[in-house]
Amino acid sequence: MRDLSSFDSLYLILGFLVPGLVVLFVRSQFVTGRRPPHSASVLSYLTISVIYYALALPLLHLALSARGDWQAPVAWFSLILVGPAGLGLLLGLNVQKDWLRRLLQRWHLNVVHPIPTAWDWKFGRSGYEWVLVTLKDGTRFGGFCGPESFMSSDPKERDIYVQWVYEIDDKGQWSARDERGLLIAAGEVRTIEFWSDKPGEKP
Protein backbone atom coordinates (compact mmCIF):
# COMPACT_ATOMS: atom_id res chain seq x y z
CA MET A 1 0.00 0.00 0.00
CA ARG A 2 1.33 3.39 -0.92
CA ASP A 3 2.18 5.92 1.76
CA LEU A 4 -0.70 8.37 2.28
CA SER A 5 1.82 11.18 2.58
CA SER A 6 2.78 10.87 -1.09
CA PHE A 7 1.71 13.50 -3.59
CA ASP A 8 -0.50 11.06 -5.48
CA SER A 9 -2.38 10.16 -2.33
CA LEU A 10 -2.68 13.83 -1.42
CA TYR A 11 -4.18 14.60 -4.84
CA LEU A 12 -6.58 11.68 -4.40
CA ILE A 13 -7.70 12.93 -0.99
CA LEU A 14 -8.13 16.50 -2.24
CA GLY A 15 -9.99 15.25 -5.29
CA PHE A 16 -12.58 13.59 -3.08
CA LEU A 17 -12.84 16.37 -0.47
CA VAL A 18 -12.52 19.66 -2.37
CA PRO A 19 -15.65 19.27 -4.56
CA GLY A 20 -17.82 18.53 -1.52
CA LEU A 21 -16.28 21.43 0.39
CA VAL A 22 -16.92 23.81 -2.53
CA VAL A 23 -20.53 22.60 -2.93
CA LEU A 24 -21.32 23.14 0.75
CA PHE A 25 -19.45 26.46 0.90
CA VAL A 26 -21.39 27.95 -2.03
CA ARG A 27 -24.68 26.53 -0.71
CA SER A 28 -24.01 28.06 2.71
CA GLN A 29 -24.01 31.54 1.16
CA PHE A 30 -27.76 31.11 0.62
CA VAL A 31 -28.62 29.32 3.87
CA THR A 32 -28.43 30.90 7.31
CA GLY A 33 -27.23 29.09 10.40
CA ARG A 34 -23.79 28.20 11.71
CA ARG A 35 -21.78 25.66 9.72
CA PRO A 36 -20.13 22.78 11.62
CA PRO A 37 -16.32 22.80 11.84
CA HIS A 38 -14.42 21.23 8.95
CA SER A 39 -13.19 18.39 11.16
CA ALA A 40 -16.80 17.30 11.70
CA SER A 41 -17.73 17.67 8.03
CA VAL A 42 -15.14 15.47 6.31
CA LEU A 43 -17.63 12.64 5.80
CA SER A 44 -20.15 15.11 4.34
CA TYR A 45 -17.50 16.46 1.93
CA LEU A 46 -16.64 12.93 0.83
CA THR A 47 -20.28 11.89 0.36
CA ILE A 48 -21.19 14.97 -1.64
CA SER A 49 -18.04 14.62 -3.76
CA VAL A 50 -19.00 11.04 -4.68
CA ILE A 51 -22.55 12.14 -5.59
CA TYR A 52 -21.16 15.05 -7.60
CA TYR A 53 -18.80 12.78 -9.55
CA ALA A 54 -21.70 10.46 -10.32
CA LEU A 55 -23.61 13.43 -11.77
CA ALA A 56 -20.55 14.79 -13.59
CA LEU A 57 -19.39 11.61 -15.35
CA PRO A 58 -19.03 13.31 -18.78
CA LEU A 59 -16.86 16.05 -17.28
CA LEU A 60 -14.85 13.45 -15.36
CA HIS A 61 -14.26 11.50 -18.56
CA LEU A 62 -13.15 14.71 -20.30
CA ALA A 63 -10.69 15.52 -17.50
CA LEU A 64 -9.20 12.01 -17.52
CA SER A 65 -8.83 11.92 -21.30
CA ALA A 66 -7.49 15.48 -21.76
CA ARG A 67 -4.01 15.50 -23.29
CA GLY A 68 -3.30 19.06 -24.52
CA ASP A 69 -1.17 21.63 -22.76
CA TRP A 70 -4.24 23.65 -21.80
CA GLN A 71 -7.03 21.07 -22.04
CA ALA A 72 -6.06 19.06 -18.98
CA PRO A 73 -5.74 22.03 -16.55
CA VAL A 74 -9.00 23.57 -17.80
CA ALA A 75 -10.84 20.25 -17.56
CA TRP A 76 -9.59 19.57 -14.03
CA PHE A 77 -10.29 23.15 -12.91
CA SER A 78 -13.84 22.83 -14.23
CA LEU A 79 -14.28 19.43 -12.61
CA ILE A 80 -12.88 20.32 -9.18
CA LEU A 81 -14.08 23.94 -8.77
CA VAL A 82 -16.50 25.22 -11.43
CA GLY A 83 -18.80 22.21 -11.43
CA PRO A 84 -19.11 22.00 -7.62
CA ALA A 85 -19.68 25.77 -7.43
CA GLY A 86 -22.53 25.43 -9.93
CA LEU A 87 -24.04 22.54 -7.96
CA GLY A 88 -23.73 24.50 -4.71
CA LEU A 89 -25.43 27.49 -6.34
CA LEU A 90 -28.29 25.29 -7.53
CA LEU A 91 -28.70 23.72 -4.08
CA GLY A 92 -28.62 27.13 -2.39
CA LEU A 93 -31.29 28.54 -4.70
CA ASN A 94 -33.35 25.39 -4.11
CA VAL A 95 -33.32 26.05 -0.36
CA GLN A 96 -34.29 29.71 -0.77
CA LYS A 97 -36.99 29.08 -3.37
CA ASP A 98 -38.29 25.82 -1.83
CA TRP A 99 -38.44 24.15 -5.26
CA LEU A 100 -37.93 20.55 -4.12
CA ARG A 101 -40.13 20.80 -1.02
CA ARG A 102 -43.00 22.25 -3.05
CA LEU A 103 -42.66 19.48 -5.61
CA LEU A 104 -42.65 16.78 -2.94
CA GLN A 105 -45.62 18.37 -1.15
CA ARG A 106 -47.64 18.02 -4.34
CA TRP A 107 -47.07 14.29 -3.95
CA HIS A 108 -48.10 14.55 -0.27
CA LEU A 109 -44.55 13.97 0.93
CA ASN A 110 -43.35 16.12 3.83
CA VAL A 111 -39.59 16.34 4.29
CA VAL A 112 -37.56 17.98 7.04
CA HIS A 113 -36.90 21.64 6.26
CA PRO A 114 -33.20 22.33 5.55
CA ILE A 115 -33.28 25.64 7.46
CA PRO A 116 -33.00 24.84 11.18
CA THR A 117 -35.05 27.64 12.82
CA ALA A 118 -37.94 29.98 12.04
CA TRP A 119 -35.60 32.92 12.80
CA ASP A 120 -33.18 31.79 10.07
CA TRP A 121 -36.01 31.08 7.63
CA LYS A 122 -37.69 34.46 8.09
CA PHE A 123 -34.61 36.67 8.08
CA GLY A 124 -32.96 34.66 5.32
CA ARG A 125 -35.70 35.64 2.86
CA SER A 126 -37.02 38.98 4.11
CA GLY A 127 -36.78 42.10 1.99
CA TYR A 128 -37.95 45.62 2.82
CA GLU A 129 -40.30 45.25 5.78
CA TRP A 130 -41.74 47.19 8.67
CA VAL A 131 -41.37 45.63 12.11
CA LEU A 132 -42.99 46.09 15.49
CA VAL A 133 -40.52 44.90 18.13
CA THR A 134 -41.55 44.06 21.70
CA LEU A 135 -38.72 43.61 24.19
CA LYS A 136 -38.82 41.35 27.24
CA ASP A 137 -39.30 44.35 29.55
CA GLY A 138 -42.44 45.34 27.60
CA THR A 139 -40.87 48.20 25.62
CA ARG A 140 -42.26 48.50 22.09
CA PHE A 141 -40.96 50.38 19.11
CA GLY A 142 -41.44 50.34 15.37
CA GLY A 143 -38.75 50.07 12.78
CA PHE A 144 -37.96 49.72 9.12
CA CYS A 145 -35.73 46.83 8.04
CA GLY A 146 -34.08 47.67 4.75
CA PRO A 147 -30.74 47.03 3.03
CA GLU A 148 -28.79 48.57 5.93
CA SER A 149 -30.42 46.42 8.61
CA PHE A 150 -28.91 43.20 9.92
CA MET A 151 -30.22 40.10 11.67
CA SER A 152 -27.66 37.67 13.05
CA SER A 153 -27.57 34.10 11.75
CA ASP A 154 -25.50 32.91 14.71
CA PRO A 155 -27.81 30.82 16.96
CA LYS A 156 -25.93 32.02 20.06
CA GLU A 157 -26.02 35.72 19.16
CA ARG A 158 -29.50 36.64 17.92
CA ASP A 159 -28.83 40.37 17.82
CA ILE A 160 -30.63 42.74 15.46
CA TYR A 161 -29.78 46.06 13.88
CA VAL A 162 -32.79 48.06 12.63
CA GLN A 163 -31.78 50.94 10.37
CA TRP A 164 -34.76 53.24 11.06
CA VAL A 165 -36.47 53.38 14.46
CA TYR A 166 -39.84 54.94 15.34
CA GLU A 167 -41.39 55.78 18.70
CA ILE A 168 -45.00 54.61 19.15
CA ASP A 169 -47.32 56.69 21.33
CA ASP A 170 -50.44 55.54 23.21
CA LYS A 171 -52.59 56.20 20.13
CA GLY A 172 -50.44 54.00 17.94
CA GLN A 173 -48.89 56.90 16.05
CA TRP A 174 -45.33 56.46 14.81
CA SER A 175 -42.76 59.25 15.06
CA ALA A 176 -39.28 58.90 13.55
CA ARG A 177 -36.07 59.24 15.56
CA ASP A 178 -34.38 61.21 12.76
CA GLU A 179 -33.86 57.92 10.89
CA ARG A 180 -31.45 56.69 13.52
CA GLY A 181 -30.67 52.98 13.77
CA LEU A 182 -30.77 50.75 16.84
CA LEU A 183 -28.79 47.67 17.83
CA ILE A 184 -30.74 45.19 19.97
CA ALA A 185 -28.66 42.72 21.96
CA ALA A 186 -29.30 39.00 21.80
CA GLY A 187 -31.94 37.70 24.17
CA GLU A 188 -33.77 41.03 24.60
CA VAL A 189 -36.53 40.41 22.02
CA ARG A 190 -39.88 38.88 23.00
CA THR A 191 -41.75 39.21 19.70
CA ILE A 192 -41.33 40.77 16.25
CA GLU A 193 -44.28 41.55 13.99
CA PHE A 194 -43.70 42.02 10.27
CA TRP A 195 -45.53 43.56 7.36
CA SER A 196 -44.39 44.55 3.91
CA ASP A 197 -44.64 47.97 2.33
CA LYS A 198 -42.82 50.15 -0.16
CA PRO A 199 -39.35 51.24 1.02
CA GLY A 200 -39.28 54.58 2.79
CA GLU A 201 -43.05 54.88 3.33
CA LYS A 202 -44.37 55.13 6.85
CA PRO A 203 -46.99 52.55 7.92
Order of alpha helices (4+ residues) and beta strands (2+ residues): alpha-alpha-alpha-alpha-alpha-alpha-alpha-beta-beta-beta-beta-beta-beta-beta-beta
